[in-house]
């Protein structure tokens, strides 16, 4: 299946759309000022111990203290604390662990106040981003990810991805990694390492060790809270995790980001640098590639499928509930077969919706009732196949006797929630409007003011597609008339995001000319 990555960069954030077979399956947002991304490593300080929760609250610089549960401390906690204290005080003089004596592991059933003290410095990694009113969730099991390998300090374990099915290849990778890994560092071999040579893996291992050295260097005489290692920006981390030979295009609208992506691909996959394209079109990049249209049709309470069947998606504090409805187009004479077809179509769409909205936690799906036991098994099988592409950890339970399916899906960041409902374009929610026939008069009035106050400025006018068609209709059209009347050519563009009565003027540098 062909994959495309469409990237829309603005001064305040980056929007990333992943398309599989031209269908939108993932949507990511990254604010340029986001300081708490999954994978970031911090030096924190224990603020409070909560024996009742068997957890600690840690200050890492967020307005809400981060949450660290005993089960996320990891068995090597004592070694981590010893290394952190030694690095801060200067007693430990190297980032390598050949001569570092590991401490005994902590027990799984222990208590938080038996292993941690208030105001203690601790090395932590963000496990979940801040969600709603909750601060970040932390882990003390450090991981430094690469494209082929993941480095785990204070461990000797080597694990190979279960997705590498060939037994000989698994053994080859295990022996290879064992021969190159530093002492007291564990390694997880990722699926992308299949078939790779020792030189590729060694280069990446050295790169990850240099990151660990950076952490060690910053720890010396430092005070919490302090960020020690930033995860890659969202674009690079997505490329690292999902880039395969099936990717056929990456489109980006920002020249600096374009150069960064080419540089990053040059280091991890030089043969794929050629798939990166700089978008130079006049329309917004999401508009030009149909992403906006898919966002509008995919978000909201109801998601309609090609057959006319539709999903109703409801969110509560504890879970998400999805109801499958057949609509009015189910015409097959065999009702059981028709219901199965609708349910199978719904399973594929639900799998897409979970990825697209990044829905996590407990999901309850109410499929249309089926009496045939074989059909029920086929539905569960189809649901599992549809979710194979989902990178988030998930569990799918068989249909209950009530026809309900339960899914749990890992949640590490806030759900993507886009309000696709628009304020009435004519009344702005008031129920009353100015005469729509006067829209062109309003635009022309602003045009006169701009032409007088910015006589040398090149002008662009962005409007709804219907208004653009009206302004360019016929010969001579309104656009031509404005040119002859004001001796100034106005370039007119459409934007599907605009409401019918909305319009904006931009100058030659693409800065909006604000009139209020």
HELIX and SHEET records of a PDB file:
HELIX    1   1 UNK A   70  UNK A   72  5                                   3    
HELIX    2   2 UNK A   77  UNK A   89  1                                  13    
HELIX    3   3 UNK A  112  UNK A  115  1                                   4    
HELIX    4   4 UNK A  167  UNK A  180  1                                  14    
HELIX    5   5 UNK A  191  UNK A  193  5                                   3    
HELIX    6   6 UNK A  198  UNK A  219  1                                  22    
HELIX    7   7 UNK A  234  UNK A  242  1                                   9    
HELIX    8   8 UNK A  255  UNK A  268  1                                  14    
HELIX    9   9 UNK A  270  UNK A  275  5                                   6    
HELIX   10  10 UNK A  285  UNK A  288  1                                   4    
HELIX   11  11 UNK A  291  UNK A  298  1                                   8    
HELIX   12  12 UNK A  335  UNK A  357  1                                  23    
HELIX   13  13 UNK A  373  UNK A  386  1                                  14    
HELIX   14  14 UNK A  436  UNK A  438  5                                   3    
HELIX   15  15 UNK A  439  UNK A  453  1                                  15    
HELIX   16  16 UNK A  465  UNK A  471  1                                   7    
HELIX   17  17 UNK A  478  UNK A  486  1                                   9    
SHEET    1   A 5 UNK A  23  UNK A  31  0                                        
SHEET    2   A 5 UNK A  13  UNK A  20 -1                                        
SHEET    3   A 5 UNK A   3  UNK A   9 -1                                        
SHEET    4   A 5 UNK A 247  UNK A 252  1                                        
SHEET    5   A 5 UNK A 276  UNK A 278  1                                        
SHEET    1   B 5 UNK A  66  UNK A  69  0                                        
SHEET    2   B 5 UNK A  55  UNK A  59 -1                                        
SHEET    3   B 5 UNK A  41  UNK A  50 -1                                        
SHEET    4   B 5 UNK A 121  UNK A 128 -1                                        
SHEET    5   B 5 UNK A 137  UNK A 139 -1                                        
SHEET    1   C 4 UNK A  66  UNK A  69  0                                        
SHEET    2   C 4 UNK A  55  UNK A  59 -1                                        
SHEET    3   C 4 UNK A  41  UNK A  50 -1                                        
SHEET    4   C 4 UNK A 226  UNK A 229 -1                                        
SHEET    1   D 4 UNK A 144  UNK A 145  0                                        
SHEET    2   D 4 UNK A 149  UNK A 153 -1                                        
SHEET    3   D 4 UNK A 185  UNK A 189 -1                                        
SHEET    4   D 4 UNK A 158  UNK A 160  1                                        
SHEET    1   E 6 UNK A 302  UNK A 304  0                                        
SHEET    2   E 6 UNK A 310  UNK A 315 -1                                        
SHEET    3   E 6 UNK A 319  UNK A 325 -1                                        
SHEET    4   E 6 UNK A 361  UNK A 366  1                                        
SHEET    5   E 6 UNK A 404  UNK A 409 -1                                        
SHEET    6   E 6 UNK A 394  UNK A 396 -1                                        
SHEET    1   F 3 UNK A 490  UNK A 494  0                                        
SHEET    2   F 3 UNK A 459  UNK A 463  1                                        
SHEET    3   F 3 UNK A 503  UNK A 506 -1                                        
END                                                                             
